[in-house]
Amino acid sequence: MTTAVRERHILGISGGRDSAALAVHMRQTRPELDLEYFFTDTGKELEEVYSFLDKLEGFLGKPITRLNPDRDFDFWLKEYNHFLPSPKTRWCTRQLKL
């Protein structure tokens, strides 16, 4: 018996310009793709990020799924002894975004 595999296209949106530009570009150049969008909330986002995501959803014509990890930024900050993430130690990306 052969099982059909459903192809999925998932695009992560960080709340910044680059990922938003990619989402807009894909919507405009590949409208036939059934893209799914997600945003991983660190619990420390600026209100402007949420407003921007709402506007982006309107343009994309689809919801952006908000993922809220069980362990937010404050949890991981304690785990790393209050050592803030930096370009050399990107624990925020590793623990909250990937």
C-alpha positions as a Markdown table, in Angstrom:
| # | Residue | x | y | z |
|---|---|---|---|---|
| 1 | Met | 0.0 | 0.0 | 0.0 |
| 2 | Thr | 1.4 | 3.4 | -1.0 |
| 3 | Thr | 0.8 | 6.4 | 1.3 |
| 4 | Ala | 0.7 | 9.8 | -0.2 |
| 5 | Val | 3.1 | 12.3 | 1.4 |
| 6 | Arg | 1.7 | 15.8 | 1.9 |
| 7 | Glu | 4.3 | 18.4 | 1.1 |
| 8 | Arg | 4.5 | 21.2 | 3.6 |
| 9 | His | 6.2 | 24.6 | 3.3 |
| 10 | Ile | 6.9 | 26.3 | 6.6 |
| 11 | Leu | 8.5 | 29.7 | 7.0 |
| 12 | Gly | 9.7 | 31.1 | 10.4 |
| 13 | Ile | 9.2 | 34.8 | 11.0 |
| 14 | Ser | 11.4 | 36.4 | 13.6 |
| 15 | Gly | 9.7 | 39.7 | 13.7 |
| 16 | Gly | 12.5 | 41.4 | 11.8 |
| 17 | Arg | 12.8 | 42.8 | 8.3 |
| 18 | Asp | 14.7 | 39.9 | 6.6 |
| 19 | Ser | 12.2 | 37.1 | 7.5 |
| 20 | Ala | 9.3 | 39.4 | 6.7 |
| 21 | Ala | 10.8 | 40.3 | 3.4 |
| 22 | Leu | 11.2 | 36.6 | 2.5 |
| 23 | Ala | 7.5 | 35.9 | 3.5 |
| 24 | Val | 6.3 | 38.8 | 1.3 |
| 25 | His | 8.6 | 37.8 | -1.6 |
| 26 | Met | 7.4 | 34.2 | -1.4 |
| 27 | Arg | 3.7 | 35.3 | -1.3 |
| 28 | Gln | 4.2 | 37.5 | -4.4 |
| 29 | Thr | 6.4 | 35.1 | -6.4 |
| 30 | Arg | 5.1 | 31.7 | -5.4 |
| 31 | Pro | 1.4 | 32.2 | -4.6 |
| 32 | Glu | 0.7 | 28.6 | -5.5 |
| 33 | Leu | 2.6 | 27.4 | -2.4 |
| 34 | Asp | 0.5 | 26.7 | 0.6 |
| 35 | Leu | 2.9 | 28.3 | 3.0 |
| 36 | Glu | 2.5 | 28.1 | 6.8 |
| 37 | Tyr | 4.1 | 30.8 | 9.0 |
| 38 | Phe | 5.3 | 30.7 | 12.6 |
| 39 | Phe | 6.7 | 33.0 | 15.1 |
| 40 | Thr | 8.4 | 31.9 | 18.3 |
| 41 | Asp | 7.7 | 34.3 | 21.1 |
| 42 | Thr | 10.5 | 34.7 | 23.7 |
| 43 | Gly | 8.2 | 36.5 | 26.1 |
| 44 | Lys | 10.3 | 39.6 | 25.8 |
| 45 | Glu | 9.2 | 41.0 | 22.5 |
| 46 | Leu | 8.3 | 44.7 | 22.1 |
| 47 | Glu | 4.7 | 45.5 | 21.5 |
| 48 | Glu | 5.7 | 46.9 | 18.1 |
| 49 | Val | 6.7 | 43.3 | 17.1 |
| 50 | Tyr | 3.1 | 42.0 | 17.7 |
| 51 | Ser | 1.6 | 44.9 | 15.9 |
| 52 | Phe | 4.0 | 44.3 | 12.9 |
| 53 | Leu | 3.0 | 40.6 | 12.9 |
| 54 | Asp | -0.7 | 41.5 | 12.8 |
| 55 | Lys | -0.1 | 43.7 | 9.8 |
| 56 | Leu | 2.0 | 41.1 | 8.1 |
| 57 | Glu | -0.7 | 38.5 | 8.6 |
| 58 | Gly | -3.1 | 40.9 | 6.8 |
| 59 | Phe | -0.8 | 41.2 | 3.9 |
| 60 | Leu | 0.0 | 37.5 | 3.7 |
| 61 | Gly | -3.7 | 36.6 | 4.0 |
| 62 | Lys | -2.9 | 33.8 | 6.5 |
| 63 | Pro | -2.3 | 33.5 | 10.2 |
| 64 | Ile | 1.2 | 33.4 | 11.7 |
| 65 | Thr | 1.1 | 30.7 | 14.3 |
| 66 | Arg | 2.5 | 32.0 | 17.6 |
| 67 | Leu | 4.6 | 29.5 | 19.4 |
| 68 | Asn | 5.0 | 30.1 | 23.1 |
| 69 | Pro | 7.7 | 27.9 | 24.5 |
| 70 | Asp | 7.1 | 26.5 | 28.0 |
| 71 | Arg | 10.4 | 28.0 | 29.0 |
| 72 | Asp | 10.6 | 31.7 | 28.2 |
| 73 | Phe | 13.6 | 34.1 | 28.2 |
| 74 | Asp | 13.5 | 34.6 | 32.0 |
| 75 | Phe | 13.8 | 30.9 | 32.6 |
| 76 | Trp | 16.8 | 30.5 | 30.3 |
| 77 | Leu | 18.5 | 33.6 | 31.7 |
| 78 | Lys | 18.4 | 32.0 | 35.1 |
| 79 | Glu | 19.8 | 28.7 | 33.6 |
| 80 | Tyr | 22.7 | 30.6 | 32.1 |
| 81 | Asn | 23.4 | 32.4 | 35.4 |
| 82 | His | 22.1 | 35.7 | 34.2 |
| 83 | Phe | 24.7 | 35.8 | 31.3 |
| 84 | Leu | 23.0 | 37.7 | 28.5 |
| 85 | Pro | 23.2 | 36.2 | 25.0 |
| 86 | Ser | 25.8 | 37.6 | 22.6 |
| 87 | Pro | 27.1 | 36.9 | 19.1 |
| 88 | Lys | 29.6 | 34.4 | 20.7 |
| 89 | Thr | 27.1 | 32.7 | 23.0 |
| 90 | Arg | 23.7 | 32.7 | 21.2 |
| 91 | Trp | 21.8 | 30.7 | 23.7 |
| 92 | Cys | 18.7 | 32.7 | 23.1 |
| 93 | Thr | 18.5 | 31.6 | 19.5 |
| 94 | Arg | 19.3 | 28.0 | 20.3 |
| 95 | Gln | 17.0 | 27.7 | 23.3 |
| 96 | Leu | 14.0 | 29.9 | 22.1 |
| 97 | Lys | 14.0 | 30.1 | 18.4 |
| 98 | Leu | 15.2 | 26.8 | 17.0 |
